[in-house]
Amino acid sequence: MPQRSYRVVLWTLALLGVSLDQASKYGVFNWLAGVGPDHTYRVFKSENNGGFQLVAQYHEEADGKLVPHVNQGALFGFLRNYSTMANGGFAVISLLAALAIGVWSMQPSTGRDRWLCCALGLILAGTLGNLYDRVVFNGVRDFLHWNYRFDWPVFNIADCCLVCGAGLLLIQAFTSSAAPKTAPEPSLTAPVPQTTQHS
């Protein structure tokens, strides 16, 4: 009986994650372009003026068109000050990571592991979502800002997929049970009968 494969879970999560990431980026940036001078919508506010908000940053071109301000670094703004060089480097890394996950997903053992497929699907979704931005916008569009107890750098849905996928991959790696030991094969030789000697 063939073993069940969970590759469909991997590719479904990847497709859904990329779709949600890109839809949220285009939707929020188009919406917030017309929301006040700071292009910010506060989802909730805490007592110390923190909370959670949607924020879209723009720069204005010569013709007056608003263009999304992008993060050319990595997750949570890492190396963003290195501009185009960082963006190109992370784009190459993202492409190689996506190809590696594609090859990894073809392994028979990967397809049989449900949680590994979930983790790889989320990581692939985040990788492709931000890779699209790096190629099309020369950087990643961020709009989620969490400032309640901790002031996080602005991030996006693709970053969430990457963090959740990496966390799930670590949990899966540390909690996966060792493969059961196989029972020793029975001997093919017939036992030698014991003979008794009579005096």
Secondary structure in CASP SS format (residue, H / E / C, confidence):
PFRMAT SS
TARGET T0000
AUTHOR 0000-0000-0000
METHOD secondary structure of the structure
MODEL  1
M C 1.00
P C 1.00
Q C 1.00
R C 1.00
S C 1.00
Y C 1.00
R H 1.00
V H 1.00
V H 1.00
L H 1.00
W H 1.00
T H 1.00
L H 1.00
A H 1.00
L H 1.00
L H 1.00
G H 1.00
V H 1.00
S H 1.00
L H 1.00
D H 1.00
Q H 1.00
A H 1.00
S H 1.00
K H 1.00
Y H 1.00
G H 1.00
V H 1.00
F H 1.00
N H 1.00
W H 1.00
L H 1.00
A C 1.00
G C 1.00
V C 1.00
G C 1.00
P C 1.00
D C 1.00
H C 1.00
T E 1.00
Y E 1.00
R E 1.00
V E 1.00
F E 1.00
K E 1.00
S C 1.00
E C 1.00
N C 1.00
N C 1.00
G C 1.00
G E 1.00
F E 1.00
Q E 1.00
L E 1.00
V E 1.00
A C 1.00
Q C 1.00
Y E 1.00
H E 1.00
E E 1.00
E C 1.00
A C 1.00
D C 1.00
G C 1.00
K C 1.00
L E 1.00
V E 1.00
P E 1.00
H C 1.00
V C 1.00
N E 1.00
Q C 1.00
G C 1.00
A C 1.00
L H 1.00
F H 1.00
G H 1.00
F C 1.00
L C 1.00
R H 1.00
N H 1.00
Y H 1.00
S H 1.00
T H 1.00
M H 1.00
A H 1.00
N H 1.00
G H 1.00
G H 1.00
F H 1.00
A H 1.00
V H 1.00
I H 1.00
S H 1.00
L H 1.00
L H 1.00
A H 1.00
A H 1.00
L H 1.00
A H 1.00
I H 1.00
G H 1.00
V H 1.00
W H 1.00
S H 1.00
M C 1.00
Q C 1.00
P H 1.00
S H 1.00
T H 1.00
G H 1.00
R C 1.00
D C 1.00
R H 1.00
W H 1.00
L H 1.00
C H 1.00
C H 1.00
A H 1.00
L H 1.00
G H 1.00
L H 1.00
I H 1.00
L H 1.00
A H 1.00
G H 1.00
T H 1.00
L H 1.00
G H 1.00
N H 1.00
L H 1.00
Y H 1.00
D H 1.00
R H 1.00
V H 1.00
V H 1.00
F H 1.00
N C 1.00
G C 1.00
V E 1.00
R C 1.00
D C 1.00
F C 1.00
L E 1.00
H E 1.00
W E 1.00
N E 1.00
Y C 1.00
R C 1.00
F C 1.00
D E 1.00
W C 1.00
P C 1.00
V C 1.00
F E 1.00
N C 1.00
I H 1.00
A H 1.00
D H 1.00
C H 1.00
C H 1.00
L H 1.00
V H 1.00
C H 1.00
G H 1.00
A H 1.00
G H 1.00
L H 1.00
L H 1.00
L H 1.00
I H 1.00
Q H 1.00
A H 1.00
F H 1.00
T H 1.00
S C 1.00
S C 1.00
A C 1.00
A C 1.00
P C 1.00
K C 1.00
T C 1.00
A C 1.00
P C 1.00
E C 1.00
P C 1.00
S C 1.00
L C 1.00
T C 1.00
A C 1.00
P C 1.00
V C 1.00
P C 1.00
Q C 1.00
T C 1.00
T C 1.00
Q C 1.00
H C 1.00
S C 1.00
END
